[in-house]
């Protein structure tokens, strides 16, 4: 059985990134878009950890900061989503027109 190398991690991260981008570009529900953004950030974290195996622990430390940022983004995004749902009673991206005159 072949050992797991950095290339294996990069392939999984690329698949996660592609799924996240497809979810952001094709979905209309804001919750699904936020989950797709989380997939993209997790792909970045996987790349950082995979490269930290080669170049030192700096990637893992930076990955902790990305995880913290993702948690804050999720909290703020869900707060905005709840406020938007209370005003418009929908969570579709197409119906976000609060900034229009």
Secondary structure as UniProt FT lines:
FT   HELIX           6..26
FT   HELIX           30..55
FT   HELIX           58..88
FT   HELIX           93..95
FT   TURN            98..99
//
